[in-house]
Amino acid sequence: MAAPYVPPLPTGPQALMVPLGLGAPFRWLAQGWRDLTAHIGIGIFYGLCFWVMAITLAAVFRSKPEYTLSIASGCLLVGPFLAMGLYEVSHRREQGVTPDLGASLTCWDSHIRSMGMLVLVLIVLELLWGRVSLVVFAVFFNTGMPSTTGVIKAVFNPDNWEFLMVYLAVGGVFATLVFSTVVVSIPMILDRDTDAISAAITSIRVVFTNPGVMLLWGVLITALVVVALLPWGLGLILTGPLLGHASWHAYRGAVRWQEAVAEQDGKLIPTNH
């Protein structure tokens, strides 16, 4: 009788999920603040970029709301690359290397294929989100597929509370999916030069391993961004880079790497990174 098939032991680096406590997100913010204040000039540059994106989106929303999704797609194209620049600064500090603005602006160049695929996934999710939201609108109001302006008016009408509940529930599902996909995927691409799908799967595993902590992290991110947007969005100049640096530390805290570096008596001897 043939012996059952036993798959070979993995020889590449293995991502290990680290159990986290509820204090972890606050620790990431503290570490991110240290990175930001250590290189405040670089941080302000990226913060200004985030601020310009925010005020552009707000201006389009007020004057030409039908183009809001198009501008949001543009932000999704640019945002991940800006975020990777901040991760590069934190990465260099971790390695004891002096960060450089020029290097942070071009760090994505060697990861362009993975980043391009990840951005494509995000844009597809955004388009699906928008389409499902419009379908929800059409079902509730029986008026066919509405314009973006019609959706916005309905969302801000308190009389439509049933529609609002369903609309927000749909938005919550897609927001959770987007957050789960990117929470550590871009730092992982920078750190391990992995492909976008593997990075996204690892990111989702992090969320499933620590759902309570990741929920708290998402709430903190949302709260900080909302507060930063209140005075003409100026708070984003500091909050944006702070969250970028903190997200690097979230990745480093939530994922450990086990690499096989030697073989003894037919067994792999792992080392953790």
C-alpha positions, -999 to 999 in steps of 0.1 A, spaced: 0 0 0 14 34 -10 23 57 18 1 88 21 13 119 6 30 143 30 36 178 16 72 190 20 81 214 48 80 251 37 115 265 30 106 301 25 98 327 52 65 321 70 43 349 84 34 342 120 5 361 135 12 377 169 -16 378 195 -21 414 205 -34 432 235 -58 462 235 -29 485 244 -11 477 211 -28 504 189 -18 531 215 18 518 215 18 520 177 7 556 178 34 565 204 60 548 182 46 567 151 48 600 170 85 594 177 91 587 141 72 618 130 90 642 155 124 627 147 120 638 110 93 664 112 102 680 78 96 648 59 64 642 79 50 677 71 57 672 34 36 641 33 10 657 56 7 686 31 1 660 3 -27 644 23 -42 678 30 -42 688 -6 -59 655 -15 -85 661 12 -94 697 2 -95 688 -34 -120 660 -27 -140 683 -5 -141 711 -31 -153 686 -58 -179 672 -34 -193 707 -29 -192 720 -64 -194 689 -87 -205 660 -65 -210 638 -96 -172 637 -99 -166 627 -63 -160 590 -70 -136 599 -98 -115 621 -75 -117 594 -48 -103 569 -73 -74 593 -80 -67 595 -42 -67 557 -41 -41 557 -68 -18 582 -51 -25 574 -14 -8 540 -11 24 554 -27 25 583 -3 19 558 26 48 536 15 71 567 16 62 571 53 68 533 59 102 537 43 111 564 68 101 542 98 118 512 82 151 531 79 149 544 114 143 508 126 175 498 107 195 526 121 198 544 87 191 581 84 158 586 64 159 606 33 129 624 16 142 615 -19 145 578 -11 111 577 5 95 593 -26 110 566 -49 109 535 -26 79 522 -45 99 519 -77 112 484 -69 77 472 -58 57 488 -86 41 455 -98 29 445 -64 17 481 -56 0 484 -90 -20 451 -84 -29 462 -48 -41 496 -61 -62 479 -88 -78 457 -61 -87 488 -41 -102 506 -71 -123 475 -79 -135 474 -43 -144 511 -45 -163 507 -77 -182 478 -63 -189 498 -32 -203 526 -53 -224 503 -75 -239 484 -46 -247 517 -28 -265 529 -59 -285 497 -62 -295 501 -25 -307 536 -34 -327 523 -64 -344 496 -43 -355 520 -16 -367 548 -38 -379 529 -69 -364 555 -92 -339 536 -111 -301 542 -109 -297 576 -94 -269 602 -98 -243 608 -72 -260 640 -63 -293 622 -56 -275 597 -33 -258 625 -14 -291 643 -8 -308 611 3 -280 603 27 -282 636 45 -320 635 48 -329 623 83 -364 612 72 -348 583 52 -335 565 84 -343 530 70 -323 537 39 -296 552 60 -293 521 81 -290 498 51 -267 522 33 -244 525 63 -244 487 68 -233 482 32 -207 508 36 -195 492 68 -190 458 51 -170 473 23 -150 496 46 -141 465 67 -130 446 36 -108 475 25 -93 480 59 -87 442 63 -70 441 29 -46 470 34 -40 472 72 -5 456 69 -2 447 32 17 478 20 43 477 48 47 440 41 53 447 4 80 472 13 96 449 39 94 416 22 90 425 -15 61 401 -17 33 400 -42 0 419 -36 -22 388 -31 1 372 -5 3 406 13 -35 411 12 -41 375 25 -16 381 54 -34 414 62 -67 396 64 -52 369 86 -40 396 110 -75 410 113 -90 375 119 -63 367 145 -69 399 165 -104 411 156 -109 432 187 -76 449 185 -80 456 148 -115 470 154 -100 493 180 -72 503 156 -98 511 128 -119 531 153 -88 551 164 -79 558 127 -114 569 119 -117 591 150 -83 608 144 -91 615 107 -125 629 116 -110 652 142 -82 662 118 -107 672 91 -127 696 113 -106 728 110 -104 729 72 -86 696 72 -54 712 86 -51 685 112 -42 660 84 -8 677 81 2 660 113 -24 632 116 -17 618 82 20 611 87 14 600 123 -10 573 111 14 563 83 43 558 107 20 541 132 8 517 105 43 505 100 46 497 136 12 479 135 27 456 108 59 450 128 39 443 159 13 420 143 35 399 120 67 380 128 87 362 102 100 327 106 127 318 81 144 284 76 182 290 76 197 256 82 189 219 80 200 194 106 192 157 105 167 163 78 148 189 98 146 227 91 160 248 119 139 281 119 149 315 130 124 343 138 126 378 123 
